[in-house]
Amino acid sequence: MCLTPEKCIGGQAWPNVIPSNNRHEIPLLLWCNSTLGLIMHWWKGTRQQAGRSVIAITAIPDLPVLDPRALTEGQLDHCLAIFDDLKGREFLPANEAYRDETRKYLDHELLFGITSVLQLDPGLEEGLDLLRKQWCNEPSVHGGKNTGVGP
């Protein structure tokens, strides 16, 4: 998911997502670019090409995402602060999430510890790191590219 500075027309690969509340755009954007968001997209999509997951536009409402309607105003503000901090940084392709320091930072700020948005137990962060590495080693994720985690 990306956020464009101007309105644009989406398509099959980049459908438009327009939440009913503008404050929900940023939390959705952060979630979809987090490791868990990438994995959910891959899990629910079809993989007709190696290294690419596609979701039909009609399936988007069933995509497991963070529910921004359940966030407090403080959590929504925190999401905006994370977005402002990350908007100039580079993200690596999904298949390289295991070594993407920007994505790891996003995961941490969104998920783990008392200063994060969701305040999950920091002890779970190591488990997400392992999941990230295993997911990136999945052939349908790396698509045969020589970017895998290795042995």
N, C-alpha and C positions, 0 to 999 in steps of 0.2 A: 504494500500500500504506500502511496506517496501523496503528498499534499502539494498542489500547484498554486502559484501565486495568483493565477487567473483562472476563471472558469474554463473548463475544457470538455470536449466530448469524449466519452470513454468508448470502449469497444470490447470485443471478446476477451482479449488478454488483459485489458485494463478497464474493467467496468467502473462506472461512477458509483461511489457510495456517498449518500447524502443523508446523514442522520437528521432526525427531526429537531434536535437541539445542537446548535453550533458548538457548544462546549464539549460535545461528545466526540468531535472529530479527532482531537489530539490523543485522548486515551485509546481510541481505536487504532490510530496510526502507530502509536507506541507498541500496543499489543501485537499488531500484525507484523511488525518488524522485530519483535523479540524472538528468541529461540523457540519458545512455546507457540507463538503465533505462526512461525514458519512451519513447525512440525504439524500443527493442526491443518494448515493449508495443504501440506503434502499428504497428510493422512486422509483428508476428505476428498482430495482431487483425484483425477485420473492421470496415469503416467503413460501416455502414448508415445512419448519421446524420452529417451534416457536423460536424466538430469532435469526434467521439467514436469511440474505438476500443474494441471489445469482444472479449474472449477467452473462448471456451467453457471451462467448468470442466475439461473433459477435456483441453484443450490446455495447461493451466498447466504440467504437467510438462515440456513441450517449450519453454517460454519461456526464452530465453537470459538467464541471471542470473549474477552473481558466485557462485562456488562457495565457501560459507563453510567447508566441510570442508577446503579447501586452505589456509586461513588459519592462521597461527601464533597462539599464545596472545597474543603481543604485538599482533598485528594485530587480534585480536578485542577486546582491551582498548582499542585506539585507536578502533575503531568505537564502542564504548560511550562513550568520551570525546566523540566527534563528536556522537553522539546527545544526550548530556547538554547539550552546547553549543547544539544546534539545537532542542531540544524545545519551547522557548517562542517560537520565531521563526515568522513567517508565510511561507508559500510561495505564490507566485502560481499561477494555473492553468497547466497544461502549455503551452497555446498562447502564454503570455507568458514562457516560460523564457528567452528572449533578453534579458529585462530584469529577471530575478529574481535579485537579489543573494544571497539565501539559497541558492538552488539553485547558483549559481556558486561560492559558498563551499563547499557540499557537494561539488561536483565536484572542486574543488581539493584539499580535505582527503582525499577518497577516492582520487583518482587521481594527482595530480602532485607531483613533488618528493620529496626524501629524507625529509621528515617526514610524507608521506601514507601511507595504508594500502597502496596498490599500488606506490608509488614509480615511476610512469611518468616518462618524460623530460618535464621542464617545457616543452620546446619544442613539445610536442604540444598544450598548452593553447590556443594561438591557433587551431589547427585545430578543436578542439572548439567554440570560440566561433563560428567561421564555420559549422560544422555546425548549431549551435544556432539561429543566425539563419536559415539556409536552411530548416531543418525547420519553424520557426515561421511561415515565409512560405508553407508548403505549404497549399493551400486545405483539404485534408482534415484539417489540424491546427487551423487557426484557424476553420474552419467559417463563413467569411464575417463573423466578428466584426471590428469595427474596432479590432483590437489588433495587427495585423501590424507587422512591422519597418519597412515602408515602402520606398520606392525606394532 
